């Protein structure tokens, strides 16, 4: 996987969307929806790249037509997520990034399999007073309003309960009442995970609109040794359908 996809295709109206998923099954479902599919490898990533016919009549895709999609699994943790996002931005120069995955719920009104859209994303373990001295010079990050609106509509149509809320991202697994209390006090988050803020942070540095979508897998009270045995493959189909629905409307 190399070169510049935009430069190679010349000036064009076709838009490009990058989808970063949590599961190989999710990316396989997305790949099955693409035409002219090819797999491109580089920087430890296996990217499914192909075309998707737009369902839109206006917006980013103008009068409709094909949208280029690059989809891959990004890896766990802030560094893996940031590295994946920057690599995909450099290679594909996308018009938007969709990042989907799972998270632990911190909001007692939410249930397992509900979705939290990342209206606001905050780091758990970073002094943002220092980090915010660099572009985008902010202590918190936000999903793109247009992408949020499209996602909200798609979730309504799919009948999936959802909120637009706050997601906390950090490099440790939250699995005890003490950690939960600390995260809530620190961030006021509705959900906690290990990647979202890093993806939106990198996207903001590159002026690329981004969207974080998190399905709730547990109540952030499950020991990691138990959690890793969970079968979360059912989420792969839902996440893929949502990502494709959003991409078609860009």
Backbone as a ProteinNet text record, in pm:
[ID]
protein_1_A
[PRIMARY]
XXXXXXXXXXXXXXXXXXXXXXXXXXXXXXXXXXXXXXXXXXXXXXXXXXXXXXXXXXXXXXXXXXXXXXXXXXXXXXXXXXXXXXXXXXXXXXXXXXXXXXXXXXXXXXXXXXXXXXXXXXXXXXXXXXXXXXXXXXXXXXXXXXXXXXXXXXXXXXXXXXXXXXXXXXXXXXXXXXXXXXXXXXXXXXXXXXXXXXXXXXXXXXXXXXXXXXXXXXXXXXXXXXXXXXXXXXXXXXXXXXXXXXXXXX
[TERTIARY]
86.4	0	89.4	88.6	176.1	125.7	197	159	44.6	-5.7	-113.3	-231.7	-338.2	-452.9	-516.7	-521	-582.4	-498	-367.4	-280.7	-290.9	-299.5	-305.9	-435.4	-543.6	-672	-701.5	-612.2	-629.7	-743.8	-772.3	-880	-1012.4	-1093.2	-1217.4	-1312.6	-1439.2	-1540.9	-1563.4	-1517.2	-1542.8	-1482.2	-1558.4	-1514	-1457.5	-1377.2	-1315.5	-1348	-1388.2	-1415.1	-1327.9	-1267.5	-1189.2	-1272.8	-1276.5	-1347.8	-1247.3	-1233.6	-1146.7	-1235.7	-1224.2	-1308.9	-1232.9	-1308.6	-1249.2	-1226.2	-1298.1	-1298.2	-1274.5	-1203.4	-1181.8	-1315.3	-1411.4	-1542.2	-1613.3	-1599.5	-1662.6	-1607.1	-1476.3	-1413.5	-1448.6	-1461.5	-1501.5	-1642	-1733.1	-1868.8	-1865.7	-1784	-1773	-1714.5	-1610.1	-1546.1	-1644.9	-1735.6	-1834.1	-1931.1	-1940.6	-2031.6	-1964.9	-1835.8	-1760.6	-1744.2	-1744.5	-1710.1	-1564.7	-1507.9	-1367.2	-1275.6	-1303.3	-1230.8	-1087.4	-997.1	-860.4	-808.5	-708.8	-649.8	-510.6	-484.1	-357.1	-292.7	-165	-96.6	17.7	37.7	146.8	131.9	243.2	242.9	161.3	172.8	104.8	-45.9	-96.5	-240.2	-275.1	-392.5	-450.4	-578	-573.9	-682.9	-765.8	-896.3	-990.1	-1028.1	-998.7	-1022.3	-1112.3	-1219.9	-1311.1	-1410.1	-1514.6	-1612.1	-1748	-1819.2	-1953.4	-2040.9	-2158.2	-2247.1	-2319	-2314.1	-2376.1	-2527.3	-2591.1	-2736.7	-2778.9	-2682	-2710.2	-2740.4	-2816.5	-2841.4	-2780.2	-2724.5	-2655.5	-2549.6	-2489.8	-2387.2	-2251.2	-2165.2	-2027.6	-2018.7	-2110.3	-2100.7	-2170.6	-2210.9	-2271.1	-2399.7	-2402.3	-2522.4	-2524.1	-2448.4	-2439.9	-2318.7	-2323	-2209.9	-2124.1	-2010.7	-1929.8	-1853.3	-1836.4	-1751.6	-1642.1	-1518.6	-1407.8	-1405.4	-1390.3	-1388	-1258.9	-1189.6	-1073.2	-1103.1	-1109	-1151.1	-1046.8	-1019	-919.8	-943.7	-882.1	-879	-759	-780.9	-677.3	-587.1	-626	-545.7	-591.8	-560.7	-606.2	-505.7	-557.4	-471.4	-454.6	-417.5	-408.9	-304	-187.7	-80.6	-118	-169.6	-211.7	-318.4	-415.4	-523	-470	-381.5	-326	-241.2	-160.2	-75.2	-159	-265	-353.1	-420.3	-473	-541.4	-447.7	-326.2	-234	-191.5	-167.2	-129.3	-239.7	-363.5	-473.8	-498	-480.8	-494.2	-386.4	-263.1	-152.9	-174.1	-219	-230.1	-356.4	-470	-598.6	-655.9	-600.9	-649.9	-802.7	-861.3	-1006.3	-1080.7	-1206.6	-1296.8	-1362.1	-1346.8	-1402.1	-1351.4	-1354.8	-1313.2	-1426.9	-1464	-1558.2	-1480.2	-1486.9	-1417.7	-1521.6	-1535.2	-1636.2	-1570.6	-1639	-1585.3	-1676.7	-1622.4	-1700.6	-1644.7	-1727.3	-1686.8	-1761.7	-1708.6	-1776.2	-1868.3	-1986.4	-2084	-2056.4	-2066	-2057	-2188.1	-2285.5	-2413.6	-2520.3	-2575.5	-2668.9	-2799.6	-2828.5	-2951.2	-2933.1	-2809.1	-2781.2	-2773.7	-2788.3	-2788.4	-2686.6	-2655.4	-2564.6	-2621.1	-2533.9	-2565.5	-2622.9	-2654	-2683.1	-2557	-2574.5	-2461.5	-2441.4	-2316.2	-2278.9	-2200.2	-2250.2	-2176.4	-2089.9	-1966	-1871.2	-1888.8	-1988.3	-2001.6	-1879.9	-1832.3	-1711.4	-1622.7	-1493.2	-1396.7	-1287.3	-1255.7	-1154.9	-1058.2	-932.1	-831.9	-845.4	-814.1	-815.8	-688.8	-576.5	-448.3	-349	-399.3	-312.1	-337.3	-231.5	-244.9	-264.3	-389.5	-420.6	-376.8	-344.2	-292	-162.7	-85.9	39.3	14.6	-63.2	-86.6	-160.3	-248.3	-328.9	-247.8	-119.5	-34.7	-8	-35.6	-14.7	-149.8	-153.7	-277	-344.1	-475.4	-575.7	-598.8	-506.6	-509.4	-642.6	-680.8	-802.9	-779.7	-851.4	-835.2	-934.1	-1024.4	-1114	-1142.3	-1200.6	-1218.7	-1363.6	-1403.7	-1545.1	-1559.8	-1658.4	-1694.9	-1756.4	-1746.4	-1796.4	-1949.4	-2005.7	-2151.4	-2230.4	-2181.6	-2255	-2253.8	-2139.6	-2132	-2219.5	-2222.8	-2309.6	-2456	-2497.1	-2637.1	-2672.9	-2582.5	-2607.2	-2615	-2524.9	-2523.4	-2650	-2695.2	-2816.9	-2936.7	-2946.8	-3057.6	-3048.8	-2927.7	-2909.3	-2943.5	-2901.6	-2932	-3081.2	-3148.9	-3294.5	-3360.4	-3314	-3373.8	-3344	-3228.1	-3192.5	-3255.1	-3321.2	-3385.8	-3289.2	-3174.8	-3072.3	-3076.3	-3093.8	-3094.9	-2958.9	-2958.4	-2830.8	-2842.3	-2726.6	-2715.2	-2590.8	-2587	-2463.3	-2409.8	-2294.4	-2244.4	-2095.2	-2039.4	-1896.2	-1830.4	-1719.7	-1642.3	-1504	-1459.2	-1324.9	-1235.2	-1112.2	-1016.9	-888.3	-839.5	-714.5	-646.5	-524.5	-443.7	-453.7	-564.3	-582	-727.2	-747.1	-878.2	-954.2	-1071.3	-1152.2	-1243.7	-1221	-1294.6	-1326.4	-1311.7	-1343.6	-1427.1	-1503.9	-1581.3	-1493.8	-1373.2	-1282.8	-1239.8	-1207.1	-1166.5	-1283.6	-1401.8	-1520.3	-1544.7	-1541	-1563.6	-1460.2	-1336.5	-1229.4	-1252.7	-1291.2	-1313	-1430.1	-1538.7	-1656.7	-1624.4	-1551.7	-1514.9	-1422.1	-1334.5	-1232.7	-1287.4	-1381.6	-1423.2	-1573.5	-1656.7	-1801.3	-1850.3	-1777.9	-1805.7	-1924.6	-1987.7	-2093.5	-2037.1	-1917.8	-1855.9	-1704.9	-1636.9	-1491.4	-1432.9	-1324.4	-1255.8	-1110.1	-1040.5	-895.8	-843.6	-932.1	-882.1	-945.1	-1072	-1148.2	-1088.3	-1045.6	-990.4	-867.3	-787	-665.1	-698.3	-800.8	-839.6	-890.1	-977.3	-1031.9	-924.9	-833.1	-719.9	-636.3	-598.7	-518.6	-597	-724.7	-807.1	-811.6	-825.9	-830.5	-698.6	-588.6	-457.7	-448	-519.2	-513.9	-635.6	-721.4	-841.7	-933.2	-947.8	-1035	-1153.2	-1276.3	-1391.9	-1388.8	-1426.5	-1423	-1546.6	-1579.2	-1693.1	-1653	-1683.7	-1659.1	-1792.7	-1806.2	-1927.7	-1890.3	-1949.4	-1916.2	-2042.1	-2042.7	-2149	-2107.4	-2201.4	-2169.3	-2167.2	-2052.9	-2034.2	-2051.1	-2035.9	-2045.2	-2060.1	-2068.2	-2084.7	-1954.1	-1842.9	-1709.8	-1682.1	-1745	-1724.9	-1682.5	-1635.5	-1597.1	-1446.3	-1395.3	-1251.9	-1205	-1085.8	-1037.4	-1029.8	-988.2	-975.8	-1110.8	-1219.1	-1353.8	-1399.1	-1374.3	-1418.3	-1362.7	-1237.3	-1176.1	-1234.2	-1314.7	-1380.6	-1517.3	-1564.8	-1696.6	-1698.5	-1810.4	-1829.1	-1891.7	-1809.1	-1859.2	-1877.6	-1877.5	-1889.1	-2025.6	-2129.4	-2261.4	-2256.8	-2171.8	-2157.9	-2096.9	-2016.3	-1947.4	-2046.2	-2154.5	-2253.1	-2323.2	-2362.3	-2429.4	-2337.2	-2212	-2116.6	-2093	-2081.2	-2057.7	-2177.3	-2297.8	-2418.4	-2428.6	-2396.3	-2402.2	-2298.8	-2176.7	-2069.9	-2103.9	-2155.4	-2191.9	-2308.8	-2407.1	-2521.1	-2475.2	-2384.9	-2333.3	-2254.1	-2165.7	-2080.9	-2163.8	-2270.5	-2354.1	-2420.5	-2432.4	-2503.4	-2410.5	-2283.5	-2188	-2188.6
-117.8	0	121.8	194.9	309.2	409.4	519.5	621.2	705.4	786.8	879.2	848.1	793.7	753	869.9	986.1	1100.5	1147.4	1154.9	1200.2	1106.1	975.3	876.6	884.4	933.6	938	1074.3	1172.9	1304.1	1379.3	1495.8	1577.3	1505.2	1490.7	1416.8	1461.3	1436.9	1471.9	1358.4	1237.5	1122.6	1142.8	1110	1125.1	993.4	1004.5	887.8	887.4	771.7	754.7	642.7	664.8	562.4	508.4	375.6	310.6	228.5	260.3	184.8	105.5	-25.3	-112	-181	-249.9	-320.1	-468	-521.6	-665.9	-699.7	-809.5	-856.9	-889	-944.1	-978.3	-854.4	-744.6	-619.5	-573	-575.9	-532.3	-627.5	-756	-853.2	-821.9	-784.6	-747.6	-622.8	-525.8	-403.7	-434.5	-515.2	-551.6	-618.7	-699.7	-770.2	-674.7	-550.9	-451.1	-366.4	-385	-299.8	-364.7	-282.2	-329.3	-294.2	-359.4	-337.8	-352.1	-452.4	-470.2	-515.8	-454	-505.5	-487.1	-565.5	-555.6	-495.5	-397.2	-325.6	-336	-369	-389.8	-290.6	-250	-161.2	-113.1	-87	-38.4	-129.6	-260.5	-364.1	-366	-296.3	-292.2	-373	-432.2	-498.3	-421.9	-341.3	-249	-303.3	-312.8	-344.3	-213.5	-202.9	-79.4	-108.1	-32.7	-53	60.4	37.6	141.5	105.4	210.3	197.3	300	257.3	349.9	437.7	566.6	660.5	656.3	673.2	685.3	831	920.7	1062.6	1132.5	1236.8	1322.9	1460.5	1480.9	1606.9	1578.9	1684.2	1664.2	1642.8	1567.8	1552.5	1486.2	1396.7	1321	1390.4	1514.9	1590	1525.3	1478.6	1418.7	1267.5	1218.2	1073.8	1016.8	886.8	824.5	749.2	695.5	609	684.8	618.6	666.8	563.6	608.3	516.9	489	362	321.1	243.8	282.5	209	166	34.7	-16	-111.5	-97.9	-184.1	-192.4	-292.1	-301.4	-222.3	-140.7	-46.6	-88.5	-189.7	-228.1	-158.7	-217.9	-164.5	-66.8	32.3	127.1	256.6	361.5	494.7	505.4	445.4	457.3	383	260.6	187	263.6	319.2	393.2	516.8	590.8	711.5	677.7	574.2	534.5	491.7	415.9	371.8	489.8	581.5	697.8	781	806.8	889.5	820.4	690.9	615.3	623.1	602.1	602.9	742.7	844.3	981.4	1011.5	971	997.4	928.2	804.5	725.9	759.5	771.8	783.3	924.2	1016	1153.6	1157.4	1098.5	1082.8	1213.3	1214.1	1323.8	1303.5	1184.5	1157.3	1024.8	1010.2	887.4	841.2	715.1	653.1	552.3	565.7	472.4	404	273.3	200.8	94.9	58.8	-41.9	-60.2	-114.3	-139.2	-57.8	-42.2	36.1	-14.1	20.1	-8.3	106.2	73.8	176.8	235	366.8	437.1	507.2	495	563.9	461.4	475.6	376.1	369.2	467.9	464.9	389.8	349.8	277.4	127.3	50.1	-94.8	-153.7	-280.1	-350.7	-347.1	-322.4	-310.7	-175.2	-87.2	50.7	113.6	222.4	288.4	428.1	461.3	598.2	658.9	767	843.2	944.6	956.6	1042.7	1189.5	1251.8	1396.3	1467.3	1419.6	1471.9	1353.8	1368.7	1264.3	1326.1	1257.5	1307.7	1196.4	1234.2	1138.6	1115	994.9	960.5	1001.9	989	991	1088.8	1202.7	1300.2	1439.2	1514.4	1653.6	1739.1	1768.4	1836.4	1982.3	2037.1	2173.8	2181.8	2076.2	2071.3	2031.3	1924.2	1872.1	1974	2052.1	2148.3	2265.8	2272.4	2376.8	2351.3	2227.4	2189.3	2176.7	2199.2	2183.9	2052	2052.3	2157.3	2249.1	2249.7	2343	2338.4	2219.6	2200	2091	2096.3	1997.2	1881.8	1888.8	1778.5	1780.4	1670.8	1654.4	1620.5	1640.6	1624.6	1555.9	1465.3	1411.3	1521.6	1505.5	1605.2	1614.7	1735.1	1749.7	1686.4	1698	1639.3	1487.4	1429.5	1284.5	1237	1312.2	1277.3	1275.4	1375.2	1383.1	1265	1229	1113.4	986	971	851.4	842	953.2	953	906.1	955.4	915.6	767.4	720	579.7	488.4	525.1	444.8	441.5	554.1	557	459.1	460.2	373.8	226.2	197.8	60.1	13.8	105.8	70.7	42.9	109.3	88.8	205.4	174.2	278.4	347	477.8	549.3	685	738.5	876.4	936.9	1067	1137.9	1186.3	1135.2	1162	1182.9	1159.9	1177.6	1041.6	1024.6	900.1	931.2	850.5	864.8	756.6	793.6	700.1	698.4	578.6	567.4	436	424.5	304.8	201.1	200.3	94.8	48.3	-75.2	-138.9	-102.7	-43.3	-1.1	-115.4	-172.5	-293.9	-305.8	-195.8	-200.2	-78.2	-85.6	31.4	153.5	130.5	241.9	311.6	232.4	290.4	361.3	299.8	361.7	498.5	505	631.4	735.6	691.5	783.4	839	752.2	795.6	892.3	859.8	946.7	1082.8	1084.5	1210.9	1293.2	1224.4	1290.7	1343.7	1270.5	1301.9	1322.9	1275.9	1282.6	1200.2	1093.1	1016.9	922.8	893.6	793.2	655.5	651.2	524.4	539.7	425.7	428	320.7	356	264.5	306.4	258.3	276.8	340.9	397.5	446.7	576.1	599.2	701.3	840.1	888.2	1024	1037.9	932.3	938.4	952	880.5	888.5	1028.4	1082.8	1215.3	1323.5	1302.9	1394	1401.9	1286.1	1282.6	1341.3	1307.4	1362.4	1514.6	1569.3	1714.5	1779.6	1714.3	1767.9	1777.6	1687.9	1683.2	1747.8	1810.2	1877.3	1781.2	1659.4	1559	1534.8	1545.3	1516.5	1371.3	1347.4	1211.6	1185.4	1057.4	1012.6	889.1	889	772.1	710.9	579.8	504.3	389.6	382.7	277.5	203.4	72.2	-12.4	-58.8	-61	-94.9	-246.7	-297.5	-442.6	-489.3	-398	-433.2	-303.8	-315.6	-198.3	-152.4	-177.2	-140.6	-201.3	-317.6	-383.5	-529	-561.7	-699	-712.6	-807.5	-833.6	-866.6	-818.1	-837.3	-984.4	-1071.1	-1213.4	-1274.3	-1219.7	-1263.4	-1194.5	-1064	-986.1	-1040.9	-1082.1	-1124.3	-1254.2	-1324	-1444.7	-1416.3	-1291.1	-1256.7	-1274.2	-1319.5	-1327.2	-1196.3	-1110.6	-979.9	-975.6	-1094.3	-1098.3	-1048.9	-1059.2	-1009.9	-860.4	-791	-647.9	-618.1	-710.5	-686.1	-656.5	-731.9	-711.2	-577.2	-544.3	-416.4	-299.5	-307.6	-199.8	-181.9	-292.6	-284.6	-223.3	-265.2	-210.5	-60.9	-20.5	121.3	201.5	151.5	222.6	236.9	131.3	136.4	233.2	230.8	321.2	466.8	495.2	632.5	671.3	582	612.9	640.5	566.6	585.2	721.5	785.2	913.3	1033.3	1007.7	1119	1192.5
0	0	0	-107.3	-113.4	-214.2	-223.6	-318.2	-267.9	-357.7	-323.6	-412.6	-355.8	-434.9	-507.2	-444.7	-509.9	-628	-606.5	-714.7	-833.3	-806.3	-912.8	-991.1	-928.6	-995	-1055.2	-1027.1	-1084.1	-1018.7	-1074.6	-1020.5	-1043.6	-939.1	-951.4	-841.9	-868.7	-771.1	-672.2	-703.8	-618.1	-480.1	-378.2	-240.9	-188.6	-83.8	-20.9	127.1	176.7	318.8	372.9	487.4	556.6	671.6	683.9	793.8	873.3	1000.4	1089.8	1183.6	1180.6	1260.2	1370.8	1455.5	1568.5	1539.4	1442.5	1420.5	1274.3	1249.9	1114.2	1046.9	1126	1069.5	1016.6	1089.5	1048.2	914.2	901	776	661.9	691.9	589.2	538.6	629.6	588	499.9	536.9	457.9	321.1	317.5	191	96.4	152	69.5	1.9	53	-3.3	-111.4	-133.1	-225.1	-361.6	-463.8	-597.9	-627.7	-728.5	-766.3	-644.8	-563	-437.4	-461.1	-386.9	-381.5	-239	-203.1	-69.8	-81.6	1.3	-1.1	136.6	139.1	266.8	284.3	408.2	442.8	585	651.4	789.6	880.5	858.6	937.7	917.3	817.1	790.6	666.1	668.6	551.8	518.4	414.7	383.5	267.9	288.9	181.3	113.1	-16	-89.7	-208.9	-220.3	-332.3	-342.9	-421.8	-451	-393.4	-352.7	-297.7	-368	-413.8	-483.2	-382	-402.5	-309.2	-319.8	-204.7	-201.1	-192.1	-190.4	-170	-300.6	-292.2	-407.4	-387.1	-270	-244.6	-138.7	-84.8	16.3	-45.8	24.3	-21.2	-157.6	-186.9	-311.7	-427.7	-410	-518.9	-566.8	-690.6	-748.1	-730.6	-637.9	-618.5	-689.9	-719.6	-785.5	-687.3	-732.8	-646.3	-538.2	-426.4	-317.3	-296.9	-289.9	-260.3	-110.4	-74.6	65.5	93.4	199.7	248.7	390.9	415.9	546.9	602.6	732.1	795.1	945	1008.5	1154.4	1203.6	1305.9	1345.7	1459.3	1538	1652.9	1779	1893.8	2022.2	2081.8	2153.8	2222.1	2145	2216.3	2158.2	2048.7	2070	1970.3	1842.5	1855.1	1736.3	1659.1	1731.3	1665.7	1594.4	1660.2	1599.6	1477	1487.7	1375.5	1256	1282.9	1175.2	1108.3	1187.9	1131.4	1044.8	1092.6	1015.3	886.2	893.9	773.6	667.7	709.1	613.6	558	640.1	591	487.2	515.9	423.5	289.3	292.5	169.4	91.3	160.5	91	88.3	167.3	172.2	178.6	281.5	285.3	312.7	272.2	304	439.7	496.5	628.2	681.2	814.3	881.6	972.5	959.6	1052.4	1135.6	1266.8	1355.5	1442.9	1427.4	1504.3	1590.8	1697.5	1788	1906.7	2014.4	2134.8	2250.3	2352	2468.8	2591	2707.8	2832.5	2869.4	2917.3	2951.3	3089.6	3100.4	3228	3260.2	3170.8	3182.2	3221.6	3340.6	3393.4	3315.2	3233.3	3153.1	3021.6	2991.3	2867.5	2893.2	2786.4	2795.8	2699.4	2720.9	2631.4	2489.4	2392.3	2248.9	2210.2	2306.6	2269.7	2211.1	2139.5	2073.1	2131	2155.2	2192.3	2076.9	2021.7	1921.6	1995	1951.5	2022	1990.3	2052.4	2035.8	2090.9	2206.8	2270.2	2307	2285.5	2322.7	2406.8	2517.8	2610.8	2646	2669.6	2715.5	2865.9	2906	3048.2	3120.4	3053.9	3123.8	3062.5	3017.1	2952	3008.3	3029.2	3071.4	2946.4	2914.6	2789.6	2789.4	2903.6	2904.8	2825.3	2828.5	2752.5	2607.5	2589	2454.6	2368.6	2430.5	2355.4	2302.5	2334.7	2277.4	2129.4	2083.5	1944.1	1875.1	1742.6	1666.5	1700.8	1724.8	1703	1822.9	1918.2	2031.4	2107.7	2146	2222.5	2325.8	2435.1	2541.3	2529	2431.9	2401.6	2252.3	2204.4	2060.2	2030.9	1904.3	1869.4	1734.2	1726.4	1596.5	1511.6	1381.1	1287.1	1294.1	1304.4	1317.7	1204	1081.6	968	976.3	1008.9	1023.2	1138.7	1247	1359.7	1317.2	1240.9	1197.5	1108.5	1017.4	930.3	1012.5	1109.1	1193.8	1277.8	1333.5	1413.9	1332	1210.2	1123.3	1089	1058.5	1023	1140.9	1261.4	1380	1407.6	1387.1	1402.7	1306	1181.5	1079.8	1106.4	1165.6	1198.5	1329.4	1400.5	1525.8	1639.3	1637.7	1740.1	1838.9	1967.3	2070	2075.4	2086.6	2080.5	2147.4	2185	2229.7	2165.4	2158.4	2127.7	2260.6	2299.6	2433.5	2438.1	2555.8	2579.1	2594.8	2525.8	2530.4	2584.7	2680.4	2735.6	2678.8	2643.6	2584.4	2665.3	2695.4	2770.1	2743.6	2791.3	2765.1	2875.8	2949	3048.2	3046.3	3088.4	3085.6	3212.9	3198.3	3312.9	3353.3	3473.1	3509.3	3657.9	3733.9	3876.6	3913.8	4022	4065.6	4091.3	4142.3	4171.1	4041.8	3940.4	3812.7	3745.4	3755.6	3696.7	3759.6	3891.6	3961.4	3921.4	3906.3	3867.9	3728	3634.3	3496.2	3488.1	3556.9	3554.4	3614.1	3725.6	3789.4	3700.5	3631.8	3550.5	3419.1	3358.6	3221.4	3204.1	3299	3280.7	3164.1	3131	3009.4	3024.1	2909.7	2900.6	2869.5	2812.5	2774.2	2779	2794.5	2803.4	2711.8	2644.4	2553.7	2541.3	2436.3	2432.1	2303.6	2218.5	2090.1	2038	2066.8	1995.4	1995.3	2110.6	2117	2029.2	2021.6	1939.6	1791.8	1745.5	1604.8	1570.8	1654.3	1626.2	1642.2	1735.2	1753.9	1626.4	1573.5	1450.6	1333.7	1325.2	1217.7	1225	1346.4	1362.5	1322.3	1353.5	1311.1	1160.1	1090.5	944.5	878	957.9	906.2	830.3	882.8	823.2	917.5	869.3	954.5	1001.1	1126	1180.8	1264.3	1276.7	1355.5	1434.4	1565.3	1649.1	1688.6	1661.3	1690.9	1782.8	1902.7	1998.4	2043.3	2023.7	2077.2	2216	2308.7	2446.9	2465.5	2509.2	2524.2	2667.9	2763.4	2904.9	2983.8	3113.4	3199.2	3262.4	3193.4	3242	3378.8	3404.5	3534	3516.1	3395.2	3363.4	3362.1	3436	3436.7	3294.7	3259.7	3122.6	3084.2	3175.3	3142.6	3107	3164.5	3128.9	3001	2993.3	2877.6	2747	2746.1	2620.3	2567.7	2651.6	2606.1	2546	2556.9	2503.7	2352.5	2300.2	2155.9	2109	2050.8	2006.7	1855.1	1793	1647.9	1599.6	1685.3	1645.2	1617.4	1692.5	1669.9	1533.6	1480.6	1354.2	1241.8	1237.5	1131.7	1148.2	1271.4	1297.2	1263.4	1307.1	1281.1	1132.6	1060.3	916.4	844.6	881.9	818.1	844.9	968	1001.7	922.5	918.2	845.3	697.9	637.5	496.2	473.7	562	550.2	557.5	652	664.9	539.9	496.3	380.3	256.5	238.1	118	114.6	230.7	238.2	236.6	220.6	222	87.9
[MASK]
++++++++++++++++++++++++++++++++++++++++++++++++++++++++++++++++++++++++++++++++++++++++++++++++++++++++++++++++++++++++++++++++++++++++++++++++++++++++++++++++++++++++++++++++++++++++++++++++++++++++++++++++++++++++++++++++++++++++++++++++++++++++++

